[in-house]
Amino acid sequence: MSDTNTTPAGEVYEVFARIKKDDPHRHIGSVIAPEAELAKMYAFTLYNEWNWDHMFIIRRSDIHTLIAPK
């Protein structure tokens, strides 16, 4: 199984955001960066086309599957 969490350019970070305070967060994409501060800048720059109420990133390797498809 290949590692989908890292690339030669850095780690993969998943980007989540919501438009209104009462909306659920949704996955809007991903970025690759060598460290979290750059990942935040990349995410803001790439996905700032909407007026988000809240946006966050999470390192893909920090996401843990609870139930996997069969």
N, C-alpha and C positions, 0 to 999 in steps of 0.2 A: 504494500500500500504506500503510495507516495505522500509526502508531506505537503498539504495544501495550505499550511499556515505561514510558510516563509518562502521567499524567492531570493535570488541574488541581490535584488534591490532593497530588501528588507522584509519586515513582517506585514502580514495582511491584517487590516483593521476593518471591521464592519461598522457602517454608519447608520444610525437610527435618528429619526426626527419626528416632530409633530408640528402641525400648523397652529392649532388652537389648544389652549390649556386643557380642555376636557377631552381632546382627541387622544386615542392611543398612539404610542410611538409606532412607527413602521420602518422597516428596513428600506433604505433608499439607495444603498450601494456599498462600495468598499474602496479603500485606498491602500497603497503599499508605501511604507515608509521605514527608515532605519530606526526611528524612535517615536514615542508618543507625541511629543510636541510638534514634530513635523507632520505627523498624521493628522493632528487637529487642524493645522494650517491647510493641508491638502483637502481635507473634508470640507472645511468652510469655503475654500476657494472653488472647489468643484461643484458643490451642491447648494450654493447660496442663491440659486435662482428663485427660490420661494421665500416668503417672509415667515421663517420658522419661529415658533415660540420656544422650542427647545431642540437641541441637537446633541448627540453624544456618540463617541466611538468606543468600541471594545475590541481588544486584541482577539483575533479569531481563535487563537490557542486557549483563550480563557473561557470560551463557550463550551459547555459540556452537554452532551446529548442525554436526555432522560428516557425518551422513547424513540426508537429508530424504526423506520419503515421496514417491513419484512420483505 
